Amino acid sequence: MERHHRLPLATGLEGARIPAEDVMQHGSRCFVLALILGGLGGCASAHIVSQRDPAIADESFGAVLVDAALPTLAASQAAELRLSSALTESGYLAFAEEEVFFPQRDYSEERVETLLDEKGVDAVLVLRLVDAGYESRYIPPTVQTSVRVTEDDDSIEQVTTTEISGGYDVDRPWANFVAELVDRSSGDVVWYAELEAQGRYGLNHDQTDLARASASRLATQLEGARLLRPAPDSAAEKELSADPRPKPLRFRRGSQ
């Protein structure tokens, strides 16, 4: 079941560029992520590339609402909480959408604006699913045979054991996400990111794991873009005061 948004737009902002009806354009393949997530390691991974609008080089935001527009409530909550928690722990003011809005309630635009004003939100970070699916790998059968021989004075006993493994498919889910930071005052997208998340063959992960891995990478990338102002009296604010020079803009790609 597709998740229904409680905001007039995916960003919750009048004039933003992402209509709610365009937030989730996906078919049944998106739900294949609930299949077995394979791997030799323990975590899903996410790779990210981002770009900041060069026209707002001197602009920053003091409070961010995180809105994950994902197919299930579980995945949305996992991504929102991971993102907002990571930003908060780094000294920034961030709110998961579930902290402000209830999914089964309709809000007028005026009420949305009031709630955002109460939190001091001046930017909204939207994470949405673009496409998803899975890859399969065939594990060929293998046969192992062992022979054990025992003997005594009167007889010899031979026991042969055969073990067969493999002969089946394992799946690795993947998902592509996009993220946009939207200036609440103008409705313009000021920062854009594309993420590719995938599991590893052999582990029982699901869509929530991919969303969580993407959220972790997204928080690190956004922090490096220097678009957020640290919360007052935070360690990040003190660090920025000591060294106010912005970090050079650059593409970053990596995995969790």
Wavefront OBJ file of the C-alpha trace (Angstrom):
o trace
v 0.000 0.000 0.000
v 1.309 3.413 -0.914
v 1.861 5.789 1.942
v -0.529 8.738 1.986
v 0.934 12.137 2.718
v -0.535 14.414 5.315
v 0.890 17.562 3.721
v -0.564 19.453 0.744
v 2.693 18.818 -1.134
v 5.398 16.273 -0.573
v 7.474 19.032 0.964
v 4.556 20.530 2.833
v 5.263 23.876 1.153
v 3.092 25.977 -1.079
v 4.790 26.421 -4.453
v 7.331 23.644 -4.000
v 8.256 21.687 -7.090
v 7.089 18.211 -6.067
v 3.309 17.637 -6.245
v 2.073 14.966 -3.874
v 0.707 12.847 -6.728
v 4.216 12.649 -8.187
v 5.929 11.627 -4.974
v 5.586 7.882 -5.546
v 5.596 6.708 -9.158
v 6.222 3.042 -8.697
v 4.689 -0.304 -9.503
v 4.685 -3.674 -7.869
v 8.460 -4.001 -8.321
v 8.957 -1.538 -5.494
v 7.691 -4.067 -3.018
v 10.143 -6.742 -4.069
v 12.481 -5.155 -1.512
v 10.762 -7.233 1.098
v 12.471 -10.309 -0.352
v 15.733 -11.727 0.937
v 18.540 -9.170 1.019
v 21.786 -10.895 0.247
v 25.318 -10.280 1.268
v 28.580 -11.379 2.746
v 28.622 -8.369 5.056
v 26.136 -7.278 7.700
v 24.729 -3.972 6.406
v 22.914 -2.577 3.430
v 24.950 0.093 1.643
v 24.128 3.370 -0.073
v 26.111 5.441 -2.582
v 25.354 9.140 -2.998
v 26.115 12.077 -5.284
v 24.856 15.565 -4.432
v 24.894 19.139 -5.735
v 24.291 22.429 -3.969
v 22.738 25.350 -5.818
v 25.697 27.708 -6.395
v 23.329 30.688 -6.357
v 22.809 30.327 -2.591
v 26.437 30.018 -1.549
v 25.927 32.241 1.510
v 22.545 30.892 2.617
v 21.950 28.430 5.462
v 18.996 27.060 7.419
v 18.372 26.781 11.124
v 15.758 24.028 11.382
v 14.854 21.191 9.013
v 11.775 19.002 8.746
v 12.592 15.543 7.386
v 9.871 14.095 5.150
v 10.441 10.556 3.821
v 7.866 9.821 1.110
v 8.298 6.036 1.026
v 5.804 3.228 0.286
v 5.349 2.043 3.878
v 4.994 3.780 7.207
v 7.761 1.604 8.666
v 10.264 2.628 6.000
v 9.245 6.282 6.222
v 9.591 6.377 9.997
v 12.922 4.548 9.929
v 14.395 7.000 7.418
v 12.989 10.100 9.099
v 14.146 9.097 12.563
v 17.596 8.043 11.360
v 18.059 11.307 9.454
v 16.745 13.634 12.138
v 18.626 11.814 14.906
v 21.907 11.918 12.984
v 21.568 15.641 12.316
v 20.564 16.341 15.917
v 23.515 14.386 17.275
v 25.780 16.489 15.043
v 24.418 19.673 16.615
v 21.698 20.708 14.152
v 17.987 21.265 14.706
v 15.972 18.645 12.795
v 12.521 17.101 13.187
v 11.080 13.891 11.812
v 7.750 14.517 10.117
v 6.047 12.153 12.552
v 7.027 14.502 15.380
v 4.906 17.244 13.822
v 2.172 15.587 11.761
v -0.097 12.542 12.136
v -0.488 10.413 8.954
v -4.238 9.864 9.305
v -5.137 13.521 9.734
v -5.806 16.073 7.016
v -4.163 19.456 7.505
v -5.073 22.725 5.863
v -2.266 24.768 4.369
v -2.741 27.338 7.107
v -2.394 24.681 9.812
v 0.720 23.258 8.145
v 2.310 26.695 8.111
v 1.424 27.254 11.760
v 2.951 23.966 12.897
v 6.113 24.587 10.902
v 6.360 28.104 12.344
v 6.059 26.730 15.870
v 9.078 24.507 15.253
v 11.015 27.270 13.520
v 11.327 25.160 10.364
v 12.810 27.083 7.444
v 13.687 24.126 5.170
v 12.222 20.713 4.361
v 14.322 17.706 3.364
v 12.337 15.306 1.182
v 13.470 11.719 0.553
v 11.491 9.763 -2.034
v 11.776 6.437 -3.811
v 12.353 6.538 -7.571
v 12.679 2.879 -8.501
v 13.377 -0.471 -6.887
v 13.811 -4.108 -7.705
v 16.056 -7.060 -7.068
v 18.865 -9.076 -8.594
v 19.086 -12.850 -8.348
v 22.125 -15.069 -8.174
v 22.038 -18.821 -8.689
v 23.949 -20.881 -6.163
v 24.981 -24.076 -8.018
v 24.632 -27.374 -6.183
v 27.678 -28.923 -4.610
v 28.081 -32.485 -3.385
v 30.417 -33.478 -0.589
v 31.008 -37.137 0.207
v 32.916 -38.462 3.185
v 33.817 -42.048 4.055
v 34.501 -43.345 7.529
v 35.983 -46.812 8.001
v 36.161 -48.625 11.317
v 37.458 -52.103 11.920
v 37.865 -54.540 14.743
v 39.206 -58.089 15.019
v 36.287 -59.679 13.232
v 34.880 -57.045 10.794
v 35.336 -53.859 8.850
v 32.563 -51.232 8.746
v 32.399 -48.474 6.139
v 29.979 -45.524 6.419
v 29.535 -43.141 3.483
v 27.897 -39.717 4.062
v 26.774 -37.443 1.216
v 25.776 -33.804 1.750
v 24.166 -31.703 -1.000
v 23.999 -27.899 -0.772
v 23.084 -25.085 -3.159
v 20.802 -25.469 -6.156
v 18.734 -22.366 -5.407
v 18.540 -18.594 -6.068
v 19.351 -15.818 -3.605
v 18.114 -12.261 -4.113
v 19.681 -8.856 -3.544
v 17.210 -5.941 -3.367
v 18.156 -2.485 -4.580
v 16.498 0.915 -4.545
v 17.158 4.355 -6.017
v 16.218 7.454 -4.041
v 16.363 11.191 -4.597
v 16.546 13.823 -1.873
v 15.839 17.527 -2.103
v 16.286 20.299 0.421
v 13.569 22.890 -0.142
v 13.752 26.497 1.046
v 10.477 27.099 2.829
v 10.405 30.813 2.064
v 10.728 30.429 -1.708
v 9.763 26.806 -2.399
v 12.993 26.388 -4.384
v 15.138 23.268 -4.265
v 18.544 24.406 -2.976
v 20.273 21.030 -2.645
v 19.774 17.803 -4.583
v 21.085 14.274 -4.073
v 20.732 10.888 -5.772
v 21.236 7.690 -3.788
v 21.667 4.078 -4.853
v 21.079 1.547 -2.085
v 21.522 -2.192 -2.240
v 21.621 -5.188 -0.001
v 24.009 -8.094 -0.004
v 23.302 -11.635 -1.077
v 22.330 -13.941 1.744
v 20.903 -11.652 4.448
v 17.273 -11.137 5.398
v 16.998 -7.365 5.044
v 14.037 -5.461 3.689
v 13.056 -2.058 2.333
v 13.392 -0.490 5.769
v 17.072 -1.438 5.887
v 17.686 0.246 2.534
v 15.863 3.385 3.662
v 17.835 3.468 6.899
v 21.183 3.063 5.106
v 20.272 5.843 2.663
v 19.263 8.155 5.512
v 22.617 7.702 7.228
v 24.545 8.574 4.070
v 22.232 11.502 3.393
v 22.800 13.024 6.832
v 26.578 12.898 6.398
v 26.380 14.416 2.915
v 24.057 17.240 3.935
v 26.199 18.127 6.924
v 29.231 18.414 4.661
v 27.373 20.813 2.347
v 27.315 23.441 5.134
v 23.712 24.356 4.388
v 22.585 23.996 7.997
v 23.312 26.343 10.873
v 24.298 24.566 14.082
v 21.883 24.833 16.981
v 22.831 27.495 19.553
v 25.381 26.344 22.154
v 26.001 23.070 20.313
v 29.465 21.651 19.733
v 28.971 22.191 16.004
v 28.145 25.864 16.592
v 31.297 26.354 18.644
v 33.366 24.620 15.960
v 31.866 26.846 13.267
v 32.591 29.961 15.326
v 36.221 28.886 15.649
v 36.545 28.195 11.908
v 33.797 29.976 9.916
v 35.363 29.229 6.539
v 33.036 27.067 4.402
v 34.311 23.731 3.251
v 34.966 23.534 -0.519
v 32.069 22.214 -2.548
v 32.657 18.766 -3.934
v 30.907 15.623 -5.053
v 31.153 12.827 -2.552
v 30.483 9.193 -3.213
v 30.769 6.440 -0.702
v 29.028 3.705 1.195
v 27.907 3.373 4.715
l 1 2 3 4 5 6 7 8 9 10 11 12 13 14 15 16 17 18 19 20 21 22 23 24 25 26 27 28 29 30 31 32 33 34 35 36 37 38 39 40 41 42 43 44 45 46 47 48 49 50 51 52 53 54 55 56 57 58 59 60 61 62 63 64 65 66 67 68 69 70 71 72 73 74 75 76 77 78 79 80 81 82 83 84 85 86 87 88 89 90 91 92 93 94 95 96 97 98 99 100 101 102 103 104 105 106 107 108 109 110 111 112 113 114 115 116 117 118 119 120 121 122 123 124 125 126 127 128 129 130 131 132 133 134 135 136 137 138 139 140 141 142 143 144 145 146 147 148 149 150 151 152 153 154 155 156 157 158 159 160 161 162 163 164 165 166 167 168 169 170 171 172 173 174 175 176 177 178 179 180 181 182 183 184 185 186 187 188 189 190 191 192 193 194 195 196 197 198 199 200 201 202 203 204 205 206 207 208 209 210 211 212 213 214 215 216 217 218 219 220 221 222 223 224 225 226 227 228 229 230 231 232 233 234 235 236 237 238 239 240 241 242 243 244 245 246 247 248 249 250 251 252 253 254 255 256
